[in-house]
Amino acid sequence: MTREELLEKRFKEFNSKLKEKTNKTQFIAVTKYSPVDDIFISYDLGHRDFGENRVLDLQEKALEFEKKGLDDVHWHFIGHLQSNKINRLLKIPNLKFIHSIDSLSLLEQILAKEDQYRGERLGLFLQVNTSAEEQKQGFSTYDSLAGAVNHFLDEHGKRIYLKGLMTMGKIRTSDIEGEARECFKKLHRFKERLADDFGMTDLCLSMGMSGDYEVAIEEGSDFIRVGSALYKSEDHS
């Protein structure tokens, strides 16, 4: 089986499985370990949303797409963003979303550099540490999250908007699905509180990866991030 045939098989199977569960959830193909040729194959199969967690890798792959004139791709940055990489990230062609705004300071810096963004509109997700794990970044309390939302409402410009909230399930646990469900329920509660406190009724939830996306869908996720299920080297099924 060629790489093209393998990816076509996996994308068809995953799309069919997703449609059986929901009509509202979009999936981001996480390509952080994939060569750009895999992304071109995925694009030819009709997929348009891809996620990268390193700025330099995203820049390199996005420029390859730009060279081919493929401007309807949607790039999602999903990794930890260092302050010294903000300018480089904002200049990447067809960057549509950043899923990892994990502090008030980072939010402030991005809003202050809106003029560096070369696209039309950029959606931000505020990252919430719903599992209270020290190795994770993100807003750890509702009050800190609400403070960031309040700052955004005071300072945002016309092209950067608040798309929603992002979280990840607990990393160190023997009960992956159970712990993930608790994390996803907590994020959903935060979304509801923001709707009550700020009137923000259209926020999206970015939660769920290859190991727990089915739980995330059950808990109302709008965006799931799936990589290994699609791009692993060998088909073990």
Secondary structure, DSSP 8 states (H G I E B T S, - for coil): --HHHHHHHHHHHHHHHHHHH-SS-EEEEE-TTS-HHHHHHHHHTT--EEEES-HHHHHHHHHHHHHTT----EEEE-S---GGGHHHHHTSTTEEEEEEE-SHHHHHHHHHTGGG--SS-EEEEEEB-TT--TT--SB-SHHHHHHHHHHHHHH--SSEEEEEEE----SS-S-HHHHHHHHHHHHHHHHHHHHHHH-----EEE---TTTHHHHHHTT-SEEEE-HHHH-SS---
